[in-house]
Amino acid sequence: MTFRTILLAGVALAAATAVQADTAEKRIALSNNYAGNSWRQAMLESWDRVTKPAVEAGTVAAADSFTTAENQATEQAAQIQNMILQGYDAIVVNAASPTAINGAIKEACDAGITVVSFDGIVTEPCAWRIAVDFEKMGKDEIEYLKGRLPDGGNLLEIRGLAGVFVDDAIHAGITAGVTENPGFKVVGSVNGDWAQDVAQKAVAGVLPSLPEVAAVVTQGGDGYGAAQAFAAAGRPTPIIIMGNRQDELAWWKEQKDASGYETMSTSIAPGVSTLAFWVAQAILDGKEVPKDLTVPFLKIEQADLETALETTPKGGVANVEYTQEDAAKVIAAAGGA
């Protein structure tokens, strides 16, 4: 699904008026494990933009968000246990680990609390999961490069936060894509933590030891940093897969205007937090919701670049935010009602 398609579909109508529901006295909390990059910050901003009008409209009584000080599963588990004590009716979770906070998730479920995980999903069976096929996202990067580089080439892989489900899944997709297309070879791998400054430093540190690099495969929030590292090293700019951040899109447009530079950009939309909110509200409202829901990742192609850049705030991330009606469609598509 391209950026343009999503815009034309009118999905990003975050300010749509919420309707009064049987959940007017229900309280929902967001448990977030990390806010150290632009994607996480945009995710939290989307949550506020959508949930505050819902609270004002009386759809729910509260929609509070909480972020741990460190990206540690133990801290997030304690945070969730505190939410249980505070009596929230539902907890929406972006998890530090798919398994390490399962104990706290099970405690919440046993206390009668609805738990909906997204982005960083959990494996505890009592929780709902809203997932993007991150493995496919990684594999699609190699498929794109196959079209651009039919003979293959050397790849630099920039990974995300070590130990997080998303990082493992995207890496698995990239690995599978390379295995299926042996003309490509990963000649270096660094962790960029989904942050431009971290990625720039990591790439700069490894570049002197690398042969010619044809392309850089990424996870989001690292493309611009990679480009700066290659420029500082005086090395030719490879094809760098971007991750929908505004600084990446702006750099891409500069290169496109100057030399016809081509690439693509892909990531999960930060507004998936708003879908998780509406899914939690629907469950509390007695709707039948399947345990596993899937949403497409947000892809920006060469022809979509200008439109995407115009609608992405400076320092932000290309985004889609979900309405209550959008959530109902996602639920129905998964077989719910």
N, C-alpha and C positions, 0 to 999 in steps of 0.2 A: 504494500500500500504506500503510494507516494505522498509527499507533503501536499502536493496540489490536490490529489484525490480527496484527502482528508478535509482540506479547506472547503472544497466544493461540496462535500457531503454535509458541511455545517456542523461537524462534531464539536468544534471548539466554541461552544456557546455556554461558557461557564456561569454567566450571570442569569441564566434562565430562572424564572420564578419557581421556587419549590412549593409543593402543595402540602396542605395540612394532612397529617397522617396519624395513625394510631401510635406512632413513636414519639409523640410530642413530649413525653416525660422521660424519654430514654437518653442516656448519656454515652457518648462514644469518645474514645481516646485514641490518639495516634502514638505508637511507640516506635521511635526512629533511632537507629544505632549510630548514625554518623551524619555530619553536616559540613564536612570539610571541603566540598567542591561546589561548583556552580549548579550541577545537576541536583544535588541534594537540597541546596538552597531554593532552587526553583520549585522543587517538589513540595517543600514546606510552604512556599508562597502560594502555590496552587491550592493546597489544602485550605489555607486561610481564605482565599478568594471565593472558594465554593462553599465551605462550611459555615462561614459567618452569616451569609444570607439565609442559609438553611435554618440556622438557630433563630435568626430574627423572624423568619416566617413561621416558626413554631413547629417545624418538621421534626426537630430533635431539641432536647433541652441544653445540650452542650456538645462541643466537638473540640476538645482540648488536644494540643500536640505537645509531645515531650521528646527531647533528644538527649541521649547519654553524652557525658563529657568525653568519653573515650570509646573507640570502636572495639568494645570487649563484650563477649557474650555474657559473662558473669554479671556485668553491670546492667545489661539490658534485662536479664532474667530478674534481677532485683527490682528494676523499674516496673516490670510487669506485675510482680508480686505486690508492689505498692499500689498499682492500679486496681488490683483485686480488692485490696483493703479499702480503697476509696469508693468501691461500689459501682464502677462503670458497668454498663450493660453490654458493651461491645468494645473490643480492642482491635484496632487496625495496626498491623505490624510490618515494618520493613526490617527484616531480621539480620543480625550479624552472622548467623550461621543457620543452615537448614536443619541442624540437629541439636546444637548445643543449648538452645533455649526451649527444647521440647518439654522439659519438665515443668517449666513455668507456664507454658502454653496449656499443658494438661491440667495444671492447677486451676487456671482460669476457666477452662471448659467445665471442670468438675464443680466450679462455683456457679455454673449456669451462665457464664459470660460467652458471648459470641466472639470468635477470633477469626479475623480475615487477614491473611498474609499476602504481600505483593512485592514485586521486584526481588527482594531477598526473601524467598518463600521458605516455609517450614515443612517438615515431613510428618509432624504429629497428625494422626488421622482425624482428630476432632476439629482441626482448623480448616478453613477454606483457603484456597490458593488462587491468586490471580497472576498468571505467568505469561511472560513472553518466551518464545522459543529461542533462548539465547544461543543454543548450540547452532541453530539454523542461521542466526545472525552472523556468527563466526564463519560458518561454511559459505554463506552468501558473499562474504568479503573475497574469498578465494575464487568463487565463481565469477565475480566482477573482474578480478585481476586476470583470470584466464582469458576473458574476452579482450582485455587490453594488452596482455602479454602472452600470446599464444605459445611462445617457446619457453615460458616460465621465467625464473630469475630468483635472485637472492632476496629473502624477506627478513625484515626486522620486526619482531613481535613485541608490542607494548601491552603488558597485562595490567590488570587492575589491582584491587586490594587483595593481597595474598590470603587464602583461606576462606574467601567469601564465595558463595554458590555461584554468583553471576560470573566472577572471574573464571572459575573452573569450567563453567558451561561454555562460555565464549571460546576459551582456549581449546576445549574439546572439539568444537566446531571447526576452528582453524586447523587443528591437527588432522581432523578427518578430511578436510578439503585438500590439504597438502598431500596426504596419503593417496588420495584419488587423482592427484595431479602432480606426479613426481618430478615434473620440470621445475617445480618450486622447491626451494630449500630455505628453512629457517636458519639463518646464520648468527642470529643474536636474539636474546630475549631479556627484557627488563620489566620491572614493575613501575608503572606510572601513577598508581593509586587514583586513576581517573581525575587527575589534576594536572594542569598545564605546566606549572612550575616544577613539580616533581618529575614529570615526564621529560622536560627539557634537560634537567640535571642528569637524569638517568641515561638518556640517549647520548648526551655529550660525553659521559663517562665511558661508554662502550664503543663509540664510533671509531676511535683510533685503532681498535683491534679488528675492525670489520672490513671485509672486502667490499666491492661495489654493491650497493643496495638498490634493487629495482623498485621495491615497494615496502611500505610500512603498514602492517595490519594492527589494528587498534581496538580499544573497547569503549572509547568515548571520553572526552575531556583531556585528550593527550595529543591530538593531531597538531595543534598550533605549537605546542611545546616542542614536538619533534621537528617541525619545520624550522623553528628558530635554532635548534641545535645543529641541523644540517647546514644552515646558512652561516652560523658562527664558525663552523669547522671548514668552510669553504668547499663543501662537497656538493655535487649536483643534487637538486631536489628530486627525490623519488616520487612515485605515486603514493600519497598518504591518504589512507581512509580516514575520513573525518567523523566526528561524533555529535554533530548538531549544535555545538556551542557557537555563540555569536562571534567570538574572536576567530574561530576556525572558519566560519562562513565568510567573514570579512576578508580574511587572508586569502581564502580560495578565490573570491571575486577579484581581488587585486591581481592575483596571478593569472586568472582567466582573462582579464582585460589586457594585461601586459603581454602574455605569451600564448594564450589559448589553453592554459593548464586545465587538465581534466581529472576529476575524481568523483567520488560519491561520498555520502554521509549517512550514517545510520545509528540509531540509538532507541532505547525505550523512552517514551515521552514522560517527563516528570509528572505530568498530570494524571498518571495512573493512580496516584494517591487519591484523587477525587473519585475515580471509579471504585476504589476499595471502600471509600466512605459510603457511597450510594449502595454498594452491595451489602455492607453491614446494615445499613438502614432497612434495606429490603428484607433481610433475614429477620431482623427485629420486628418487622411489620407482618411477619408470618408468611412471606413468599417462599415458594419452593425454589431453592437455589442449589445447583450442582456444586459439589465440593471443588471441582477444578474448572476454572475459566481461563480462556486464552485471549490475549489481545495482540494485535500486530505491532511490530516495531515501526518506528517512524523513519522512513527513508527519504532522503533528499537527493535527487538526481541532477545532472548538469542543467537540464532545462528548468528545474525548479528553483535554482539557486537565488535568483533575484527576489522572487516572491517570498521565499523562506527568510532571507536576510531582512527584508522590509518589515516582516511581522515578528522578528525576534528582537527583544530588547537588548540594548548594549549591556554586556556582561552576563546575559541570560542564556537560555537554551530554547531551541525550537520546541514547541509544546503543543499538546492537545489536552484540553480539560473536558471533563465529562459531566453531563447533566443527569438528573434522575431518569429521564427518558432514555438516554444513551445506555445507562446501566441496565434498564429493563430489556433493551434489545440484545445486549451481550448475554444476559441471563437466558433469554428465550433462545438465542442461537446455540447455547450449550444444552438445551433441552429442559430448562427450568420454566417456571411460570410465575 
